């Protein structure tokens, strides 16, 4: 039984605002030392799948740098497949940009075919979860399925964001609707599929001929398989899974890690999340600093009198004297100056929060009100930035000159246009 994993890692991730201005969504840092794609890659190797194809598209450079030849995941191999990263290319036809998820696989089917896999596992590179894919494939084989879809129950008010399934008692799929406006249920596709290789190749060839197709698994191929009475089954997943595709979801996923017990046990030595680790000095915690219920990564410096509560600090974060950080995610090498107050924020890499600045606040109206500060942006000394603000990348003092009384009102978008 040979399985090839195909990870779709080309997402632009516009709902993550400035976090994806300079990087692909799967390359966004997560939980201090990781990137989002690390969870899918680690699931593969922990499930004894060592033949992995990664399809990139949008701003792939940081993702390629991170994965390299795959050594941290034991994927720097060729005999058993290893990891291969592919980008869109100009071929005989004018199709250099992927039209949909199925089109991305179809354009690279020659690479998928290499090694003569019996099964193809289609995965997303931007979800946080731990799953034994070998158990999923065993289920697929036992059912004699053409395709198996991983499913999970979601809140009804979120069901319109997903493909929704209706199943029989044996979990054979009798209906599939992609992102319905009025969902008939809440059994949702996780965007994880297992195909028999010969079935997948046949479906892709047929789909490429259809001019009215959007060439997407959820919109086209899966519904067509159900209508044609092919053997499509649902595999119920009962663990923690989250699509960190929005600022709120990204923030909530980090808060879940800080819960007791946490949503995912990152200390589980039987299911290690592998990553390309940075060589950093140990954490430095100076006298009088207070750290509560937080994750603090190597290279961070917490100065005297600083307070860090229910927050995640990535490598190299500096927290100045008497600065306060609460319910926030601070990414690599961000600098929080003395006396600054950061609350319910996501601060991207090498951003600078000036002395005595106040950034973010608790939103009392039922919304999370997360403020996001872009990579390399400098918030000047003494400024107040309200809740629900988005500040773009590389903003300097001159970008803040027009604000009266050093106040940026809640909900302001500065240097960033919503797509």
N, C-alpha and C positions, 0 to 999 in steps of 0.2 A: 504493500500500500504506500504509494508515494503522493505526497501533497505539496503543492506549490502555493505559497501565500502571495497575494497581490495586494499591496497596501496603497490605497488612493490617498496621496498626500499633496494634492495640488490646490487645496482650498485657499481662496483669497481671504476668507474670514472677515468680511467687512463689518460684521456686528461686534467684533472685538476692538473696533475703533483704532486708536493709535498703536495698539499692541501688534497689529499686523500691517502697519504702514511700511515697515522695512523688513518684514519676515513673513514666511508662510505660516498659516495657523498651526500645523503640526510642530513647527519649530519654536513656538512660544514657550518660554520657561514655565515650569510648574513645580510646586512643592519644594522650592529652594534650589535643589541641585539638578532637577530633571528637566527634560523637554516633554511636551505632550506626547510625541510619537514614541517615547521610550516605553510607554505602557503597552502599546500594541506590539512593538518589537520584542519586548520581554515576554509577553504572552506566547509569542511564536516559539522562542527558544525554550521556554519552560514547558511547552507542549511538544518538544522534540521535532519542531518544524524548522529546518535549517536551509530551506530553499525559498528565498524571499525576494520579491520584485517590488520596488518602490517607484510609483509613478508620480512625478512632480510636475508642477506647472508654474504657479505664481511665486515669484521671488524665491527660488530654491536654494540660493547660495548658502545661507546659514544652516539650512537643513543638510546640504551636502557636506559642509564643513563638519557638522556635528556627527554624522554617521560615518563618514570616511569609508574605510574598507570593512567596517563592522566589527572591529576587534572587541570592543566592550561587551558585545552580545554574542561573542564566539561565532561570528558570521564571516570572518575573514578566511573563507575556505572556497575551494572550487570544485572538489570532487563531489560534494553533496549539495552543490548549488551556491551556498553563501548568499550574500546580499548584493543586489544590483540596482542602481538608481538610474532611471530613464527620464528624459525630458522630451517634450514635444519636438518634432523635427519636420522639416520640409521634405516630403516624399514626391511620388509621381503625381499626387493629387494635391489640390490646394486645401489641405486639412492639417495645417500645422498647429492648430489650437484645438483642444479636446472639446467636443460639443456636449458631452455628458459623461457620466461614469462608465456606461457601457462602451461608448466610443473610445474612451481612454484605454480600456482593455483591448478593444478590437484593433486599435492602431498598433498595439504591441503584442498581438497574439503569437507572432513568431517567437518572441522571447518567452511567453507563457508556455508554449509548446515544448521548449527545450527541456530535456530530461524525461520526456514522456510521462507527465504526472497523471495519476488516475483521478485525483480530485484537485479542484482549485478553490482556495479559500479567499474570498473577496473581503477586504477589511478597510476600515477607515482609519486614517492616521491622527484623528483629532478627538478621540473619546478617552475618558479615564475609567478604567475598569481592570479587573483581573479575571481571566477566563481560561479554562483548560480546553483548548481547541481540539485536543485529541478525543475528549469525551463527546464533543459536538460531532466530530467526524464518525465516531462509532455509532451515534444515534442515526446519522445520515445513512450509513451502510445498513443498519438493522432495518430501517424503514424501506430500503430499496428506492430511495428518493432520487429524483432528477435534480432537485434543488431543495436545500434546507435553509430557512430564514431564522435567525435568532430574534426572539421577541421578549419584551418586558412590559409590565403594566406601568402606565404613566398616569399622572393626574388628568382628569377629563378636560380641565381648562387648558392643558398643554397638548392635547391629542392632535390638534390641527397642524402641529409642526411635524408630524411623523406620518409614515405609511401605516395604515390601520388594517389589521387582519381580522377575519372571522374564520374560526376553525371548527372542525368536527371533533368528536370525542377522542379520536386517535391522533389528533393534532394535524391531520391533513388540512390544507388551506382551501376553503371554499370561496373566499372573497378577499380582495386586496385593493385598497383605495389609497392613493398617494396624497397626503396632506389635504384631507377633506375639510371644507369650511364648516360643516356640521358633522363631526365624527360620530359614527354609529356605535363606537366602542372605544376602549382605551388599551387594547392589546397592540403594542406598537413594534414596528420593525426597528432593530438596532443598526441596520445597515451592514450586517454581517451575514454573508451568504456562503454556502458550500455548493459547488456544482460538480457533477461528473464532467470531466474534461470534454468528452466528445459531445455532450449535450450543450455545454457552454459555447464551443466553437460553432456548432450548428446554429444556435440562437443568435450569435453575434453576426454571422454571415447573413442570416435572414434579415436581421434588424438593419444592417447597413444598406439594404436595398429599399427600405421603406422611407420615402421622402417625407412622410408626415410624422416620422418618429423624432423624438428629442434625444434618442440614443442614451437613455438612462435606465438603470436597473429598476428603480422604484416606480418611475413613470411609465415605462414601456415594457421591458422584458418580463418582469415578474407578473404584472397583470395579464399579459398575453399568455404566459404559461398556465395561469389559473383558468383563463377562459378556454384554453385548448385542452383542459383536463389532464395536464401533465402531472407527474407525481411531485407535488410541492408540499413540504411539511414545515411546521413551526417547531422550533426548539426553545422551550421556556427557560429563561435565565433568571435565577433568583437572587443574584448578588448585587453589589453596588455598581451602578453604571451612570455616567453623566456625559452629555454632550456639552463641552465647555465652549459653546459657540457664541456666547454673548458675554458682555462685561459682568452682568449680574451672576450668570452661571459660573463663570471663572472664579469670581469672588466667593460664591457659595461653596464651590468644590473645595477651596482652601479652608473655609471655615469648617467643613465636614471633616477634614483631616485633623482639625484641632479639637473635635468633639471627644467625649469619653464614653465608650470606646470610639476610636476614629473609624471613618467610613472604610478606609483601606489601611491595613497593617503594613506599613513600609518596613517594619523590623522583622517580618516573616522570612526567616532564612530558607524556608522551603519554596518560596516564590519571590525570588529576588528581582527587583526592578533595576535593570542594568542601565548604565548611562556613561557618557564620556565625562569623567570627573575632572575638574580643574585642580591643579596643584596650588593649594592655598595654605596659609599659616593657620594654626588653631584659632578658635574664637577667643577674642580678648574682652573680658568683662571687668570693668574697673570698679573701684570701691563705691558703694552706694547705689549702683545700678540695680534696677528691679526688672526681672523678666518673669512673666507669668504665662503659662499655657501657650507657648509659642514654639515655632521651629526656627532655629538659628543656624545658618550654614557657615562653613569654614571661611576664614578671612574677614569675618565681620568684627567690628569694634564697637562696643557699647560703653560709652564714657560715663564718668561719675555723675550720679543723679539722674541718669536717663531712665525712662520707663518704657518697656515693651510689653504689651498685653495682647493676647489672642491675635498674634500676627506671624507672618512668615517672612524671614529675612534671607535673601539669596546670598551667594558668595560675595565678599568684599564690601558689604554695606557698612557705612559709617553712621553712627548715631551719636550726635554731639552731646555735650554736657547739658543736663536738664531738659533734653528733648523728650517728647512723648509720642509714642506710636501705638495706636489702638486699632484693632480689627482691620489691619492693612496688609497688603502684599507688596514688599519692597524688592525690586529685582536688582541684578548684579551691579555692584559698584555705585549704587545711588548714595548720595551724600545728604544726610539730614543734619543741618547745622544746629548750633547751640540754641536752646530755648524754643525750637520749632515744635509745632503740634500737628500731627498727621493722624486723621481719624477717618476710617472707612474709605481708604484710598488704594489705588493701584499705582505705584510709582515705577516707571520703566527704567531700564538700564541707564547708568551714568547721568541720571537726572539729579538736579541740585535744588534742595529746599532751603532757602535762606534763613538767616537768624531770625528768631521770633515770628516766623511766618505761621499762619494757621491755614491748613489745607484740609478740606472736607469737613463733614460734620454728620451727626446722626439725623436722618430724615424721619420726622415723626408722623408722616401721613400714610404709612403703610408701604411706601416704596423704599428700596434699599438705598437709593441716593448715592451710588458709588462715584467718586471722582477719580479720573484717570489722567495721569501726567505722562506725556510722551517721552520717548527716549531722548536723552541729551538736553532736555528743557531745563531752564534755570528760573525758578520762582524767586523774585527778588526779596531782599530782607524786609520784614514787617508786613508783607502782603497777606491778605485774607482771600482764600479761594473757597467758594461755597460748595455745597453738595451738588452732585449730579453734573459736575463740570467735566469737559474734555479739553485738555490742552494738547496741541499738536507736538510734533517732534522738533527738537533743536531751537526752541523759542528762547530768545535772549532778553535782556532788560528792556531794549527798545520796543519790543512787542507789548510791554505792559504799561507804556508811558501814558496812554490815553485813559486809563482807569482812574477815576477820582477817589481820593482818600484811601488809595491802595486796596480797594475792594473789588474783587471779581465776583459778580452776583451768581447765585446758584443757577445751574442750568446753562451756563455760558459755554459756547464752543469757540475756542480761540485757536486759530491756525489749523483748524480741522473742519472739513465739510463732510457731513453724513452722506454716504453713498446710497 
